[in-house]
């Protein structure tokens, strides 16, 4: 499943329990990040899969949606059913939700 920034923002604003996982590298998060997202770099996801909750929706984030789509698919193959890719990533978030956030 893939959703846009508006879908995520609406659920966050309504208080729905979403768990945001940012799979970008640390230097990328230094440029821009979505508030309250947890950082698990793509290269570490297999070793840190126990940090991914199964009891609430998980939204996976990267810069534009490619890496997060790969991680979303990998998590689904490991039995995570409620994992969602953020289409457009942080750049889409900056364009649609937070124009003051940097894009790169």
C-alpha positions as CSV (number, residue, x, y, z in Angstrom):
1,X,0.0,0.0,0.0
2,X,1.2,3.5,-0.8
3,X,-0.3,6.8,0.4
4,X,0.5,10.5,-0.1
5,X,1.5,13.1,2.4
6,X,-2.1,14.4,2.8
7,X,-3.3,11.0,4.0
8,X,-0.5,10.7,6.6
9,X,-1.0,14.3,7.8
10,X,-4.7,13.9,8.2
11,X,-4.2,10.8,10.4
12,X,-1.5,12.4,12.5
13,X,-3.7,15.5,13.0
14,X,-6.6,13.2,14.1
15,X,-4.4,11.5,16.7
16,X,-4.5,8.1,14.9
17,X,-1.6,6.0,16.1
18,X,0.9,5.9,13.2
19,X,4.5,4.8,13.6
20,X,6.7,6.7,11.1
21,X,10.0,5.1,10.2
22,X,12.6,7.1,8.2
23,X,14.9,4.7,6.3
24,X,17.2,7.4,4.9
25,X,20.8,8.0,6.1
26,X,21.6,10.2,9.1
27,X,23.0,13.0,6.9
28,X,19.7,13.1,5.0
29,X,17.8,13.5,8.2
30,X,20.1,16.4,9.1
31,X,18.8,18.2,6.0
32,X,15.1,17.4,6.5
33,X,12.9,15.1,8.5
34,X,9.2,14.6,9.4
35,X,8.6,15.3,13.1
36,X,8.2,12.3,15.3
37,X,9.6,9.9,12.8
38,X,11.9,7.1,14.0
39,X,15.3,6.5,12.3
40,X,16.2,3.1,11.1
41,X,18.5,3.3,8.0
42,X,17.6,1.0,5.1
43,X,20.8,-0.9,5.6
44,X,19.9,-1.6,9.2
45,X,16.3,-2.6,8.9
46,X,17.0,-6.4,8.8
47,X,19.0,-6.2,12.1
48,X,16.5,-3.9,13.8
49,X,13.2,-5.4,12.6
50,X,12.2,-6.0,16.2
51,X,11.9,-2.2,16.5
52,X,9.0,-2.2,14.0
53,X,5.7,-2.4,15.7
54,X,3.0,-4.9,14.6
55,X,0.2,-3.4,16.6
56,X,-0.3,-0.1,14.7
57,X,0.1,1.2,11.1
58,X,3.7,1.8,10.1
59,X,4.5,4.5,7.5
60,X,7.9,4.0,5.8
61,X,9.6,7.2,4.6
62,X,12.6,8.1,2.4
63,X,13.4,11.0,0.1
64,X,11.1,10.3,-2.8
65,X,9.5,6.9,-2.1
66,X,11.8,4.4,-3.7
67,X,13.8,3.1,-0.8
68,X,10.8,3.2,1.4
69,X,8.9,1.1,-1.1
70,X,11.6,-1.5,-1.0
71,X,11.6,-1.6,2.8
72,X,7.8,-1.7,2.8
73,X,7.9,-4.8,0.5
74,X,10.6,-6.5,2.6
75,X,8.6,-5.9,5.9
76,X,5.5,-7.3,4.3
77,X,7.4,-10.5,3.2
78,X,8.4,-10.8,6.9
79,X,4.8,-10.8,8.0
80,X,4.1,-7.1,8.7
81,X,0.6,-6.5,7.4
82,X,0.0,-2.9,8.2
83,X,3.1,-1.3,6.5
84,X,2.5,1.7,4.2
85,X,4.9,3.5,1.8
86,X,4.9,7.3,1.8
87,X,4.7,8.2,-1.9
88,X,6.9,11.2,-2.6
89,X,8.8,10.9,0.6
90,X,10.2,13.9,2.4
91,X,10.3,15.9,-0.8
92,X,6.6,15.3,-1.3
93,X,5.9,16.2,2.3
94,X,7.8,19.4,1.9
95,X,5.9,20.3,-1.3
96,X,2.5,19.4,0.0
97,X,2.5,19.8,3.8
98,X,5.6,21.8,5.0
99,X,7.0,24.2,2.5
100,X,9.5,25.5,5.0
101,X,11.1,22.0,5.1
102,X,14.2,21.6,2.9
103,X,14.1,19.4,-0.2
104,X,17.2,17.9,-1.7
